[in-house]
């Protein structure tokens, strides 16, 4: 009977830009289950912090479709190679060298990006984002499209668009307030300030932050952060923020003496997947789809108009911002914001000369 089953995949694909693995499901005793799998989808561009190229976006879409259709798959794990970054968004080198100044091309690219978000939201299996490092910009957006997030406690979360010439309209302006509330969403999307993994857990953005730093055979919480809950003079909880001064220096020394081992993160992710193994599959899918509607209400309303704007923006601020990030020296990869604002205040129109004037020197 199984040999007569129809394939519902759009195409058969050999993945080259990403990794796609089927790993056996584990039962409650931690033993592999014959014939049942979890699909692990890895972004595979660690040298550029797992930023996604156009080619990678296409493969992620097909990978989610394949995992969704695979009758043996229980859970999908969306993650990346290495321990530095889950994803820092679109590949800024490609943005700067190909898409900058080409709005129609970028609009086509954004159709692919939108389809990537939708492929996650429409997956017939629970999707767990395994955050192995930074989840920033578009990486934050594809991560929030997932149903659950478990993160290394060395990870950071946030947006970068307004700093580098874009708006976080690939999902953050649609999803983030559903996790953390409108005030924190406003702060993150506009100010581009990063949250630590423990802050993300406290705010409700992720399910759990997991210690992954092994020091002398023991896993310790991120030594660069305040990880004990205490109250300040006003009674507010202080938790998860970066240490400063001598405490930070001491934390750096602990970091240098330890090694990053993602095994505890993997155990946490596998444990979550095991829980799904012992639940009714169609009931889980219906429940997920009912809850995903809250994201889709915003996503479906805004994705096309956001795509149009993001394409046109490649003629102005994005053209300058992505070039600045790609061409600027380390530590100076932003435009001269003050000069830009003065030029705009004088009524100066956008032009190639204007872009050159505000690039970092």
Secondary structure, 3 states (H helix, E strand, C coil): CHHHCCCCCCCCCCCCCEEEEEEEEECCCCCEEEEEEEEEEEECCHHHCCCECHHHHHHHHHHHHHHHHCCCEEEEEEEECCCCEEECCECHHHHHHHHCCCHHHHHHHHHHHHHHHHHHHCCCCEEEEEECCEEECHHHHHHHHCCEEEEECCCEEECCHHHHCCCCCCCHHHHHHHHHCHHHHHHHHHHCCCEEHHHHHHHCCCCEEECCEEECCEEECCCCECCCCEECCCCCEECCCECCHHHHHHHHHHHHCCEECCHHHHHHHHHHHHHHHCCCHHHHHHHHHHHHHHHHHHHHHHHHHHHHHHHHHCCCHHHHHHHHHHHCCCCCCCCCHHHHHHHHHCCCCCCHHHHHHHCCC
